[in-house]
Amino acid sequence: MHDASEIARAFFIESEVDYRIAQLLSGTEYHSRTIYFIQQAVEKIVKACLSLKNIRTVDHNLSALFAAVYQENFSNMDDLVRGIDSLERHGARVRFPLFQRPDLPIWIPSRSYTEGDAGRAMRTGEVVYRSLKAYLDQALADPGTAAQPNPPPPTQPPAG
């Protein structure tokens, strides 16, 4: 059986590749693929975090599980969950034409997503990605910290 940190590191590496591809595509006419790759980067970095807790899943909707497992680790958990959830909602919609409802026009992702959609997805994904990357950089450098909550931010001494 592979060590949890090895699995986490593998997901982390692949998330970095997807993140870089999303960055390369951002600002091009490939809006649906920009969204797809930022969603994939976030999904894989979330799976890296879950792997550190010995949680393995093939599920693609991870926001609730991530929140339940890591609630104490991130002061910005509400923002992270909203971001993860918003990217998860794109699901297969960014990759496949949708044609199941004859009363609606065929959804063609590469023609339907806009630059604004891609920009919003990138901004959302970057917030999540950077937060989890900072956590993983620390946790994978010192595996003993993986299960520990992040310390609260330092408080300023009273002005005197």
Backbone as JSON, one array per atom type, in Angstrom:
{
  "sequence": "MHDASEIARAFFIESEVDYRIAQLLSGTEYHSRTIYFIQQAVEKIVKACLSLKNIRTVDHNLSALFAAVYQENFSNMDDLVRGIDSLERHGARVRFPLFQRPDLPIWIPSRSYTEGDAGRAMRTGEVVYRSLKAYLDQALADPGTAAQPNPPPPTQPPAG",
  "N": [[0.85, -1.18, 0.0], [0.52, 2.2, -0.79], [2.05, 5.04, 0.72], [0.3, 7.65, 2.42], [1.24, 10.28, 2.04], [2.7, 10.0, -0.31], [0.71, 9.47, -2.18], [-0.77, 11.8, -1.94], [1.16, 13.63, -2.82], [1.38, 12.82, -5.5], [-1.2, 13.47, -6.53], [-1.0, 16.21, -6.09], [1.09, 16.98, -7.81], [-0.1, 16.43, -10.31], [-2.22, 18.2, -10.15], [-0.91, 20.61, -10.3], [0.02, 20.56, -12.95], [-2.44, 20.67, -14.36], [-3.32, 23.15, -13.44], [-1.4, 24.88, -14.52], [-1.9, 24.49, -17.24], [-4.49, 25.53, -17.39], [-3.87, 28.2, -16.84], [-2.37, 28.79, -19.13], [-4.33, 28.58, -21.09], [-6.14, 30.49, -20.33], [-7.62, 33.52, -21.23], [-7.53, 32.99, -23.88], [-9.42, 31.84, -26.77], [-10.45, 29.48, -25.87], [-12.49, 28.92, -23.83], [-14.16, 27.01, -22.52], [-12.37, 24.95, -22.07], [-10.48, 26.16, -20.47], [-11.98, 26.47, -18.15], [-12.48, 23.78, -17.62], [-9.86, 22.78, -17.07], [-9.07, 24.32, -14.84], [-10.98, 23.49, -13.03], [-10.29, 20.79, -12.85], [-7.72, 21.03, -11.75], [-8.34, 22.03, -9.22], [-9.97, 19.96, -8.23], [-8.09, 17.86, -8.09], [-6.18, 18.9, -6.3], [-7.7, 19.09, -4.02], [-8.21, 16.36, -3.65], [-5.61, 15.62, -3.09], [-5.25, 16.78, -0.57], [-7.23, 15.34, 0.85], [-6.15, 12.81, 0.61], [-3.99, 12.94, 2.35], [-5.24, 12.52, 4.72], [-5.81, 9.91, 4.59], [-8.03, 9.38, 3.0], [-9.6, 8.15, 0.27], [-11.13, 8.64, -2.8], [-13.23, 8.28, -5.65], [-15.08, 9.98, -6.36], [-16.38, 13.03, -7.76], [-17.49, 15.25, -6.7], [-16.6, 17.06, -4.17], [-16.71, 19.04, -2.25], [-18.3, 19.09, 0.14], [-17.29, 16.89, 1.59], [-14.6, 17.64, 1.84], [-14.92, 19.95, 3.42], [-15.99, 18.83, 5.76], [-13.86, 17.28, 6.67], [-11.68, 19.04, 6.88], [-12.44, 21.31, 8.29], [-11.39, 22.64, 10.57], [-8.92, 23.45, 9.72], [-8.73, 25.58, 7.95], [-9.2, 28.97, 7.88], [-10.65, 30.31, 6.02], [-12.67, 28.62, 5.15], [-15.4, 28.7, 4.32], [-15.31, 30.26, 1.98], [-13.62, 28.65, 0.46], [-15.16, 26.29, 0.16], [-17.38, 27.3, -1.23], [-16.08, 28.04, -3.58], [-14.98, 25.58, -4.52], [-17.35, 24.14, -4.85], [-18.66, 25.72, -6.8], [-17.06, 25.3, -9.03], [-17.28, 22.54, -9.3], [-19.87, 22.34, -10.19], [-19.8, 22.77, -12.89], [-18.95, 20.37, -13.98], [-19.41, 17.7, -16.28], [-20.38, 19.34, -18.16], [-18.62, 21.19, -19.31], [-17.22, 19.72, -21.11], [-18.72, 18.07, -22.81], [-21.19, 17.96, -25.42], [-24.58, 18.73, -24.75], [-27.63, 17.22, -25.21], [-29.97, 16.03, -24.49], [-32.5, 17.06, -23.98], [-35.06, 17.64, -26.08], [-36.49, 19.97, -26.33], [-34.79, 22.03, -25.95], [-32.04, 23.92, -27.29], [-29.07, 22.33, -28.62], [-26.43, 22.08, -26.37], [-23.29, 23.34, -26.74], [-20.24, 23.22, -25.53], [-17.78, 24.54, -26.26], [-18.69, 26.64, -27.73], [-20.45, 27.91, -26.14], [-19.61, 28.75, -23.58], [-18.28, 31.75, -22.16], [-15.8, 34.4, -22.31], [-16.0, 35.79, -19.94], [-17.13, 33.83, -18.26], [-15.0, 32.01, -18.14], [-13.04, 33.63, -16.98], [-14.17, 34.17, -14.44], [-14.21, 31.55, -13.41], [-11.46, 31.02, -13.35], [-10.54, 32.95, -11.48], [-11.91, 32.11, -9.19], [-10.96, 29.47, -8.96], [-8.23, 29.97, -8.58], [-8.13, 31.13, -6.03], [-8.9, 28.98, -4.39], [-6.98, 27.07, -5.16], [-4.5, 28.29, -4.48], [-4.74, 28.56, -1.69], [-4.94, 25.87, -0.84], [-2.59, 24.88, -1.89], [-0.64, 26.22, -0.39], [-1.12, 25.05, 2.09], [-0.54, 22.33, 1.47], [2.13, 22.52, 0.64], [3.39, 23.02, 3.06], [2.49, 20.81, 4.62], [3.42, 18.57, 3.19], [6.11, 19.01, 3.26], [6.65, 18.74, 5.93], [5.44, 16.11, 7.19], [4.26, 15.63, 9.7], [2.69, 17.79, 10.25], [0.39, 17.59, 8.82], [-2.03, 16.73, 9.94], [-2.61, 18.69, 11.7], [-4.3, 21.65, 12.71], [-4.1, 24.85, 11.05], [-2.24, 27.4, 12.64], [-3.77, 30.11, 14.49], [-3.92, 33.44, 13.08], [-1.33, 35.78, 13.96], [-1.89, 38.05, 16.63], [-2.16, 41.57, 16.92], [-0.27, 43.52, 19.17], [-1.78, 45.54, 21.72], [-2.13, 49.0, 21.02], [-0.03, 51.32, 22.53]],
  "CA": [[0.0, 0.0, 0.0], [1.3, 3.44, -0.87], [1.96, 5.99, 1.83], [-0.65, 8.75, 2.18], [1.92, 11.46, 1.51], [3.06, 9.72, -1.7], [-0.51, 9.64, -2.98], [-1.05, 13.24, -1.92], [2.14, 14.28, -3.69], [1.02, 12.5, -6.89], [-2.33, 14.33, -6.88], [-0.51, 17.58, -6.08], [1.84, 17.16, -9.06], [-1.05, 16.49, -11.42], [-3.01, 19.44, -10.03], [-0.04, 21.69, -10.79], [-0.01, 20.49, -14.42], [-3.73, 21.19, -14.8], [-3.35, 24.58, -13.12], [-0.58, 25.58, -15.51], [-2.62, 24.45, -18.52], [-5.57, 26.51, -17.27], [-3.25, 29.52, -16.99], [-2.0, 28.97, -20.54], [-5.55, 28.74, -21.89], [-6.87, 31.68, -19.87], [-7.45, 34.66, -22.12], [-7.66, 32.54, -25.28], [-10.82, 31.55, -27.12], [-10.79, 28.15, -25.36], [-13.09, 29.19, -22.53], [-14.64, 25.78, -21.85], [-11.21, 24.16, -21.63], [-9.91, 26.89, -19.33], [-12.81, 26.1, -17.0], [-12.24, 22.36, -17.36], [-8.56, 22.54, -16.44], [-9.01, 24.88, -13.48], [-11.79, 22.6, -12.2], [-9.48, 19.6, -12.62], [-6.64, 21.39, -10.82], [-8.93, 22.13, -7.89], [-10.38, 18.62, -7.79], [-6.91, 17.07, -7.74], [-5.53, 19.41, -5.1], [-8.58, 18.66, -2.92], [-7.92, 14.94, -3.43], [-4.3, 15.55, -2.43], [-5.5, 17.05, 0.85], [-7.96, 14.21, 1.42], [-5.22, 11.67, 0.68], [-3.19, 13.07, 3.57], [-6.06, 12.0, 5.82], [-6.11, 8.53, 4.2], [-9.34, 9.31, 2.36], [-9.5, 7.95, -1.17], [-12.45, 8.66, -3.42], [-13.31, 8.52, -7.09], [-16.15, 10.97, -6.52], [-15.93, 14.32, -8.3], [-18.09, 16.31, -5.89], [-15.8, 16.89, -2.96], [-16.74, 20.21, -1.37], [-18.84, 18.76, 1.46], [-16.33, 16.0, 2.26], [-13.45, 18.47, 2.2], [-15.31, 20.81, 4.55], [-16.15, 18.01, 6.96], [-12.56, 16.78, 7.11], [-10.7, 20.1, 7.08], [-13.09, 22.51, 8.83], [-10.53, 23.33, 11.54], [-7.62, 23.78, 9.14], [-8.75, 26.75, 7.08], [-10.07, 30.05, 8.37], [-11.48, 30.75, 4.89], [-13.35, 27.42, 4.66], [-16.64, 29.02, 3.59], [-14.92, 30.69, 0.64], [-13.09, 27.48, -0.25], [-16.27, 25.4, -0.19], [-18.14, 27.96, -2.31], [-15.27, 27.96, -4.8], [-14.94, 24.18, -4.97], [-18.7, 23.8, -5.3], [-19.0, 26.41, -8.05], [-16.33, 24.64, -10.12], [-17.86, 21.21, -9.46], [-21.15, 22.45, -10.9], [-19.57, 22.7, -14.34], [-18.93, 18.94, -14.28], [-19.23, 17.28, -17.66], [-20.93, 20.38, -19.03], [-17.56, 21.89, -20.04], [-16.55, 18.82, -22.04], [-19.59, 17.3, -23.71], [-22.46, 18.56, -25.85], [-25.77, 18.23, -24.06], [-28.69, 17.17, -26.22], [-31.0, 15.14, -23.99], [-33.82, 17.69, -23.98], [-35.36, 18.1, -27.44], [-37.1, 21.3, -26.3], [-33.72, 23.01, -25.81], [-30.98, 23.77, -28.3], [-27.91, 21.54, -28.19], [-25.39, 22.83, -25.65], [-21.95, 23.06, -27.27], [-19.42, 23.96, -24.57], [-16.77, 25.42, -26.85], [-19.36, 27.81, -28.3], [-21.41, 28.46, -25.18], [-18.94, 29.45, -22.48], [-17.75, 33.05, -22.56], [-14.58, 34.85, -21.66], [-16.37, 36.11, -18.56], [-17.27, 32.56, -17.53], [-13.65, 31.48, -17.91], [-12.37, 34.52, -16.03], [-14.72, 33.9, -13.1], [-13.73, 30.23, -12.98], [-10.03, 31.13, -13.02], [-10.39, 33.68, -10.21], [-12.4, 31.22, -8.13], [-10.02, 28.36, -8.84], [-6.95, 30.43, -8.05], [-8.27, 31.31, -4.58], [-8.88, 27.64, -3.79], [-5.7, 26.43, -5.45], [-3.41, 28.9, -3.7], [-4.93, 28.22, -0.27], [-4.61, 24.47, -0.61], [-1.17, 24.71, -2.21], [0.13, 26.67, 0.78], [-1.27, 24.0, 3.1], [0.18, 21.13, 1.05], [3.58, 22.79, 0.67], [3.81, 22.84, 4.45], [2.19, 19.45, 5.09], [4.28, 17.59, 2.53], [7.48, 19.26, 3.71], [6.7, 18.22, 7.29], [4.22, 15.3, 7.29], [3.66, 15.7, 11.02], [1.77, 18.92, 10.33], [-0.77, 17.36, 7.96], [-3.27, 16.57, 10.7], [-2.75, 19.79, 12.63], [-4.9, 22.87, 12.16], [-3.21, 26.0, 10.9], [-2.34, 28.25, 13.83], [-4.48, 31.36, 14.21], [-3.0, 34.51, 12.73], [-0.86, 36.51, 15.14], [-2.66, 39.25, 16.98], [-1.35, 42.76, 17.11], [-0.33, 44.0, 20.56], [-2.55, 46.79, 21.83], [-1.35, 50.24, 20.87], [0.12, 51.83, 23.87]],
  "C": [[0.89, 1.24, 0.0], [1.03, 4.33, 0.33], [1.04, 7.15, 1.45], [0.04, 9.96, 1.58], [2.38, 11.25, 0.07], [1.86, 9.94, -2.62], [-0.86, 11.12, -3.06], [-0.11, 13.98, -2.87], [1.82, 14.03, -5.17], [-0.16, 13.36, -7.36], [-1.88, 15.79, -6.99], [0.24, 17.89, -7.37], [0.89, 17.31, -10.24], [-1.92, 17.75, -11.35], [-2.2, 20.63, -10.55], [-0.03, 21.72, -12.32], [-1.32, 21.08, -14.94], [-3.85, 22.69, -14.56], [-2.56, 25.37, -14.17], [-1.25, 25.58, -16.88], [-3.76, 25.46, -18.5], [-5.02, 27.93, -17.44], [-2.89, 29.8, -18.45], [-3.23, 29.24, -21.41], [-6.33, 30.0, -21.54], [-6.57, 32.86, -20.79], [-7.46, 34.28, -23.6], [-9.14, 32.31, -25.57], [-11.3, 30.2, -26.58], [-11.37, 28.24, -23.95], [-13.52, 27.92, -21.8], [-13.47, 24.96, -21.34], [-10.46, 24.84, -20.49], [-10.66, 26.48, -18.06], [-12.55, 24.64, -16.63], [-10.93, 22.16, -16.61], [-8.44, 23.18, -15.07], [-9.86, 24.03, -12.54], [-10.99, 21.33, -11.88], [-8.34, 19.87, -11.63], [-7.17, 21.44, -9.4], [-9.34, 20.75, -7.38], [-9.17, 17.8, -7.34], [-6.2, 17.59, -6.5], [-6.38, 19.11, -3.86], [-8.32, 17.19, -2.62], [-6.55, 14.74, -2.8], [-4.47, 15.77, -0.93], [-6.21, 15.87, 1.51], [-7.05, 12.99, 1.56], [-4.35, 11.73, 1.92], [-3.92, 12.54, 4.79], [-6.48, 10.55, 5.55], [-7.53, 8.36, 3.67], [-9.12, 9.23, 0.86], [-10.92, 7.92, -1.74], [-12.32, 8.87, -4.92], [-14.42, 9.52, -7.4], [-15.56, 12.27, -7.05], [-16.51, 15.5, -7.54], [-17.55, 16.19, -4.48], [-15.96, 18.01, -1.94], [-17.23, 19.87, 0.03], [-17.88, 17.87, 2.25], [-15.11, 16.8, 2.72], [-13.76, 19.33, 3.42], [-15.41, 20.01, 5.83], [-14.79, 17.59, 7.54], [-11.62, 17.9, 7.54], [-11.26, 21.37, 7.71], [-12.16, 23.31, 9.74], [-9.22, 23.84, 10.94], [-7.58, 25.09, 8.36], [-9.72, 27.79, 7.61], [-11.0, 30.55, 7.28], [-12.29, 29.59, 4.3], [-14.62, 27.74, 3.88], [-16.33, 29.44, 2.16], [-14.4, 29.51, -0.18], [-14.22, 26.57, -0.72], [-17.11, 26.01, -1.31], [-17.38, 27.84, -3.63], [-15.23, 26.55, -5.37], [-16.29, 23.8, -5.56], [-19.03, 24.47, -6.63], [-18.28, 25.77, -9.24], [-16.89, 23.23, -10.37], [-19.14, 21.26, -10.29], [-20.98, 22.44, -12.42], [-19.53, 21.25, -14.81], [-18.63, 18.61, -15.72], [-19.68, 18.35, -18.65], [-19.85, 21.1, -19.84], [-16.93, 21.03, -21.12], [-17.45, 18.2, -23.1], [-20.8, 18.11, -24.16], [-23.61, 17.93, -25.07], [-26.94, 18.33, -25.03], [-29.88, 16.34, -25.77], [-32.41, 15.74, -24.05], [-34.11, 18.25, -25.36], [-35.99, 19.5, -27.48], [-36.06, 22.41, -26.15], [-32.71, 22.84, -26.94], [-29.84, 22.91, -27.74], [-26.9, 22.48, -27.54], [-24.04, 22.4, -26.2], [-20.98, 23.88, -26.42], [-18.45, 24.95, -25.2], [-17.38, 26.66, -27.51], [-20.24, 28.53, -27.27], [-20.76, 29.2, -24.01], [-18.31, 30.73, -23.01], [-16.43, 33.34, -21.86], [-14.84, 35.2, -20.2], [-16.52, 34.87, -17.7], [-15.89, 32.0, -17.17], [-12.9, 32.33, -16.89], [-12.85, 34.3, -14.6], [-14.21, 32.57, -12.56], [-12.25, 30.3, -12.58], [-9.84, 31.85, -11.69], [-10.81, 32.81, -9.03], [-11.39, 30.1, -7.89], [-8.69, 28.78, -8.24], [-7.01, 30.64, -6.54], [-8.16, 29.95, -3.88], [-7.49, 27.02, -3.95], [-4.58, 26.99, -4.57], [-3.53, 28.58, -2.21], [-4.5, 26.79, 0.01], [-3.15, 24.18, -0.93], [-0.31, 25.12, -1.02], [0.07, 25.61, 1.88], [-0.44, 22.77, 2.73], [1.69, 21.34, 1.03], [4.11, 22.55, 2.08], [3.64, 21.39, 4.89], [3.11, 18.41, 4.46], [5.75, 17.8, 2.87], [7.7, 18.68, 5.1], [5.43, 17.42, 7.53], [3.55, 15.32, 8.65], [2.65, 16.82, 11.17], [0.47, 18.67, 9.58], [-2.07, 17.27, 8.75], [-3.53, 17.74, 11.64], [-3.43, 20.98, 11.98], [-3.84, 23.96, 11.99], [-3.34, 26.85, 12.14], [-3.12, 29.52, 13.49], [-3.48, 32.44, 13.85], [-2.55, 35.25, 13.98], [-1.71, 37.74, 15.38], [-1.69, 40.4, 17.2], [-1.41, 43.16, 18.58], [-1.11, 45.3, 20.61], [-1.63, 48.0, 21.7], [-1.2, 50.87, 22.25], [0.94, 52.98, 23.95]]
}
